[in-house]
């Protein structure tokens, strides 16, 4: 069942529910934006290569 509420309702419970829904949507949008703006974590290295620095020169 889907319920629709008029945003201009004078009922205090409906007003509070609409305000809470607006705030929840705002927080979700901000969380998504922060996640997109954050740098991606580097891929985990295997134990075989852990601690080794990548050198620019090649040793033969």
C-alpha distance (Angstrom), angle and dihedral (degrees) to the residues before:
residue distance angle dihedral
X1 . . .
X2 3.77 . .
X3 3.79 121.3 .
X4 3.78 123.5 -159.2
X5 3.79 122.0 -159.4
X6 3.77 128.2 -165.2
X7 3.79 109.3 -122.7
X8 3.77 91.0 -140.9
X9 3.81 93.1 58.7
X10 3.79 114.1 135.7
X11 3.81 93.9 -149.2
X12 3.84 107.1 114.5
X13 3.82 94.8 -141.3
X14 3.80 92.0 52.2
X15 3.80 91.1 46.3
X16 3.80 90.4 51.5
X17 3.82 92.3 46.8
X18 3.82 91.2 50.6
X19 3.82 91.8 47.8
X20 3.83 91.3 48.4
X21 3.81 90.9 48.8
X22 3.83 91.4 50.3
X23 3.81 90.7 49.6
X24 3.82 92.4 47.1
X25 3.82 91.7 50.7
X26 3.81 90.4 48.2
X27 3.82 92.1 50.7
X28 3.81 91.3 48.1
X29 3.83 91.5 50.6
X30 3.82 90.6 48.7
X31 3.82 91.5 48.8
X32 3.81 91.4 51.1
X33 3.82 91.1 47.4
X34 3.82 91.2 49.4
X35 3.80 91.2 48.8
X36 3.80 91.1 50.7
X37 3.82 92.3 47.2
X38 3.82 94.3 48.6
X39 3.79 117.6 92.5
X40 3.76 114.5 -104.7
X41 3.81 114.6 -106.2
X42 3.78 114.4 -108.8
X43 3.76 116.5 -104.3
X44 3.78 114.2 -96.8
X45 3.76 113.4 -101.4
X46 3.74 121.9 -132.7
X47 3.79 118.7 -108.8
X48 3.79 88.7 -109.9
X49 3.79 91.9 65.6
X50 3.80 100.0 28.3
X51 3.77 112.8 128.6
X52 3.80 95.4 12.3
X53 3.76 117.3 123.2
X54 3.75 118.4 -141.3
X55 3.78 109.7 -117.2
X56 3.77 124.8 -150.3
X57 3.79 92.8 -141.3
X58 3.72 125.3 69.1
X59 3.77 119.5 -134.7
X60 3.81 115.6 -147.9
